[in-house]
Amino acid sequence: MLNSSMRSLLILLFFPLLLVGAFKEGDIFFPVIFTDQFDQNVSILTKDQVVIVVFDKAGYYDVNAFVKSKREGYLRKMKIRYLNDISAMPENILKFFVKPNMQKKPFSILLVKDEKFSQKLNYRDGKITVYHLKEGKIVKIDFVERDGLEKVIEEQ
């Protein structure tokens, strides 16, 4: 049987694990290995400065159009990672329709398949989420539409 001080210590140690909420400023965008549309393993690195996350088809098309309007290698040069949350997508739709379309893109799109990680991502209906990072730590979170994407990225 645990005494009250031992119980208190256990609660303090494990309480943060019970709070599975969205990322907030100051959190570490912990290193997770994703696969991209070509099934290559890719990680968010401490040198990465921006993480763009889309949750729906409209956001996907908006970010693709934005990246396409830039010079080749833009994401790499600007230290940007592009994530597409597909955690709720049926595997057959991903395999036969979505992934083949993504593979036509000349840049890496990291696929968020894990529902638990997806729950950590900040979501606003109809918006693109942009995390600004410094050495892996979230310093700012923006929610933008396509026309605001360049402004929030360029202010780095």
C-alpha positions as CSV (number, residue, x, y, z in Angstrom):
1,M,0.0,0.0,0.0
2,L,1.3,3.4,-1.0
3,N,1.5,6.2,1.6
4,S,0.1,9.6,0.7
5,S,3.4,11.2,-0.2
6,M,4.2,8.3,-2.5
7,R,0.8,8.6,-4.1
8,S,1.3,12.4,-4.6
9,L,4.7,11.8,-6.2
10,L,3.2,9.3,-8.6
11,I,0.4,11.7,-9.6
12,L,2.9,14.4,-10.2
13,L,5.0,12.2,-12.4
14,F,2.2,10.7,-14.5
15,F,-0.3,13.5,-14.6
16,P,1.3,15.2,-17.7
17,L,0.9,11.9,-19.5
18,L,-2.8,12.0,-18.9
19,L,-3.1,15.5,-20.5
20,V,-3.0,14.6,-24.2
21,G,-3.8,17.9,-25.7
22,A,-2.7,20.0,-28.6
23,F,0.7,21.5,-28.9
24,K,1.2,24.9,-27.4
25,E,4.0,27.5,-27.6
26,G,7.0,26.3,-25.7
27,D,6.4,22.6,-26.4
28,I,9.0,20.6,-28.2
29,F,7.8,19.4,-31.6
30,F,9.3,16.1,-30.6
31,P,11.2,14.2,-33.2
32,V,8.8,11.8,-34.9
33,I,9.7,9.8,-38.0
34,F,7.1,10.1,-40.7
35,T,6.9,8.5,-44.1
36,D,6.5,10.7,-47.1
37,Q,4.5,10.0,-50.2
38,F,7.4,8.0,-51.6
39,D,7.6,5.8,-48.4
40,Q,10.8,7.4,-47.3
41,N,11.4,8.0,-43.6
42,V,11.7,11.7,-42.8
43,S,12.0,13.4,-39.4
44,I,11.4,16.9,-38.1
45,L,14.8,18.1,-37.2
46,T,16.1,20.8,-34.9
47,K,17.2,22.8,-37.9
48,D,13.7,22.9,-39.3
49,Q,12.1,26.3,-38.7
50,V,8.5,25.9,-40.0
51,V,6.1,23.0,-40.1
52,I,3.0,23.4,-42.3
53,V,0.1,21.1,-41.5
54,V,-3.0,20.5,-43.6
55,F,-6.0,18.5,-42.6
56,D,-8.3,18.5,-45.6
57,K,-8.3,18.5,-49.4
58,A,-8.7,22.3,-49.7
59,G,-5.6,22.9,-47.5
60,Y,-3.7,20.3,-49.4
61,Y,-4.5,22.0,-52.7
62,D,-3.7,25.5,-51.3
63,V,-0.3,24.5,-50.0
64,N,0.6,22.6,-53.2
65,A,-0.3,25.7,-55.2
66,F,1.7,27.9,-52.9
67,V,4.8,25.6,-53.1
68,K,4.4,25.2,-56.9
69,S,4.5,29.1,-57.2
70,K,8.0,29.1,-55.6
71,R,11.3,28.1,-57.0
72,E,12.5,24.5,-56.9
73,G,13.8,23.5,-53.5
74,Y,11.9,26.2,-51.7
75,L,10.8,24.0,-48.8
76,R,14.3,22.7,-48.2
77,K,15.9,26.2,-48.5
78,M,13.4,27.7,-46.1
79,K,13.8,24.8,-43.7
80,I,10.1,23.9,-44.0
81,R,8.4,20.6,-43.4
82,Y,5.0,20.0,-45.0
83,L,2.7,17.5,-43.1
84,N,-0.6,16.1,-44.4
85,D,-2.8,14.7,-41.6
86,I,-4.3,11.6,-43.2
87,S,-4.9,9.7,-39.9
88,A,-8.7,9.4,-40.6
89,M,-8.3,8.4,-44.2
90,P,-9.2,4.9,-45.2
91,E,-6.1,2.9,-46.3
92,N,-7.6,2.0,-49.8
93,I,-8.3,5.6,-50.7
94,L,-4.8,6.6,-49.6
95,K,-3.2,3.7,-51.5
96,F,-5.2,3.9,-54.8
97,F,-6.1,7.6,-55.2
98,V,-4.3,10.0,-52.8
99,K,-0.7,8.7,-52.7
100,P,-0.4,8.3,-56.5
101,N,-1.4,12.0,-56.9
102,M,1.0,13.0,-54.2
103,Q,3.8,11.1,-55.9
104,K,3.6,13.5,-58.8
105,K,4.8,16.3,-56.5
106,P,8.5,17.1,-56.7
107,F,8.7,17.9,-53.0
108,S,8.3,15.8,-49.8
109,I,4.9,15.6,-48.1
110,L,5.1,13.9,-44.7
111,L,2.1,11.8,-43.9
112,V,0.6,11.9,-40.4
113,K,-1.0,8.4,-40.0
114,D,-0.9,8.1,-36.2
115,E,-4.1,9.2,-34.6
116,K,-2.5,9.9,-31.2
117,F,0.0,12.2,-32.9
118,S,-2.8,13.8,-34.9
119,Q,-4.6,14.7,-31.7
120,K,-1.5,16.8,-30.7
121,L,-1.8,18.9,-33.9
122,N,-3.6,22.2,-33.6
123,Y,-6.7,22.4,-35.9
124,R,-9.0,25.2,-36.9
125,D,-11.7,24.5,-39.4
126,G,-10.8,25.7,-42.9
127,K,-7.3,26.8,-41.9
128,I,-3.7,25.7,-42.5
129,T,-1.7,25.3,-39.3
130,V,1.8,26.8,-39.3
131,Y,4.2,26.0,-36.5
132,H,7.3,28.2,-36.1
133,L,10.2,26.4,-34.5
134,K,13.5,27.3,-32.9
135,E,15.7,24.3,-32.2
136,G,12.7,22.0,-32.1
137,K,10.7,24.2,-29.7
138,I,7.4,25.8,-30.9
139,V,7.7,29.5,-30.6
140,K,4.5,30.5,-32.4
141,I,1.4,28.8,-34.0
142,D,-0.5,30.5,-36.8
143,F,-3.8,29.5,-38.5
144,V,-4.0,30.8,-42.0
145,E,-5.7,30.6,-45.3
146,R,-3.6,30.3,-48.5
147,D,-3.3,34.0,-49.0
148,G,-1.7,34.4,-45.6
149,L,0.7,31.5,-45.9
150,E,3.6,33.4,-47.5
151,K,3.4,36.3,-44.9
152,V,3.6,34.0,-41.9
153,I,6.5,32.0,-43.4
154,E,8.5,35.0,-44.6
155,E,8.4,36.6,-41.2
156,Q,10.8,34.0,-39.8
